[in-house]
């Protein structure tokens, strides 16, 4: 069977660098080494579940207290050895996992009721504008390698609920969630959640495993029976792993010229397959390029 | 384990009708019977695969030649008895299935190279505007129960690549694809495909099965080995099934007052969970409400 094309949003194989890239993937392939920023090992959470490895990048520049909580949970082994599980998979919405913090006392160093880290001050961020309207905020763009929505008048900026982004499950306000239970977005970006809940990072590897677990059949996609829960073997910070086992990833600097070229081409797909460029793009369709750190 | 809330975009259980609905799901629950339109059985394609049933609504008002092709494929048994398969699942993009038409002569009545049904004339459509900007077209809104992007100046309207929407796989232009191979969107809406490819309908039931198949590991998400392909048992039109086995679905009339209320609340989520309404919404986040036709 010769499958038809339907080109991917971002080609999986690197295209040959060109003087003037014609596709988003060519723009990424043409980026110089200096345009790639290595993610600190302290910001990488390594989740091993059902034989799959999922790596999540934390965003302490936006959610510092939640990032510290999550590091404390991981470093104490709070989630390990089957004490936590994936218990909810709601189609076109979220996969959710964690451990109920009411069962046992929380580990030392965890702030039980963190502040509302739903946005941060815009001041101090250098933002590259998306260049197109956003339905959920006055402006949208990119800062520190993240997609952001922002409000110049209010002076605030927030991370957004794009595909693969990770947030903190919570009960009703004023609860903000400690970080003991987390979710990742597995469908169309539910941006209405922005500024109502803390986005703490994004999946940088293994998302295709996390998104393919069976959907739960109870309300909200909860698995019907606790025996269906998918037990988590361990959640560790990359910095705490032996050097030889430590994963390492880089993101494309959103201030780099290469990213600018990538963004421009995302909004103007025109190649052998795309014959009508849209002349625009939405924030969550501009996936931030991430790669494994090259061996050299 | 007491899971935390993270409310769904649309509650699965019907809320009690209220005089003034406060949430999108309340607005849908409050819709009178007259606001629900039954989908003709001639427009429902029933796909049985690996023990799952997936029902797809065709959109002949937008893609009449492709709809006729698809009916002809289904009625001839073209895809049945394992002659077609799901062979591609690319994360955050598409699940794709079908049968390679070059293997055998196509059934009678199939137009091998259909016209470019990538958009239709705006004239004749009554459109309810979204009310917010769209990054991919001059305007966005709803017509005949479908999300549409449109261009009043050019006089055109097109169906959009939202989650669960189904398009026709094709090779490079001028090929438009016959409809023998199809795909459904399983991630963030890849709207850049709009007007480059024919959208022929949407999944109205079983999407949560279609989206959970394992992702393919080859380029473009193709399964590595043909033995991994997921064989399709049958694809039939609902109209050709015995009455007792015939599925029936209804969509909420996008011209109804109930839909207007639903749309307004989608853009202004404010309830016990959402404390900061966005004051806006993007086209693909306004999922068109669909339900099984009530027994009465």
Interface residues (C-beta under 8 A of the other chain):
Chain A: X1 X2 X3 X4 X5 X6 X7 X8 X9 X11 X12 X13 X85 X87 X88 X89 X90 X91 X92 X93 X94 X96 X99 X100 X102 X103 X118 X132 X133 X135 X136 X137 X162 X163 X164 X167 X169 X170 X171 X172 X173 X177 X181 X183 X187 X188 X189 X190 X191 X192 X193 X194 X195 X196 X197 X207 X208 X209 X211 X212 X213 X214 X215 X219 X220 X221 X222 X226 X229 X266 X269 X272 X273 X274 X275 X276 X277 X278 X280 X281 X282 X284 X285 X287
Chain B: X1 X2 X3 X4 X5 X6 X7 X8 X9 X11 X12 X13 X85 X87 X88 X89 X90 X91 X92 X93 X94 X96 X99 X100 X102 X103 X118 X132 X133 X135 X136 X137 X162 X163 X164 X167 X169 X170 X171 X172 X173 X177 X181 X183 X187 X188 X189 X190 X191 X192 X193 X194 X195 X196 X197 X207 X208 X209 X211 X212 X213 X214 X215 X219 X220 X221 X222 X226 X229 X266 X269 X272 X273 X274 X275 X276 X277 X278 X280 X281 X282 X284 X285 X287
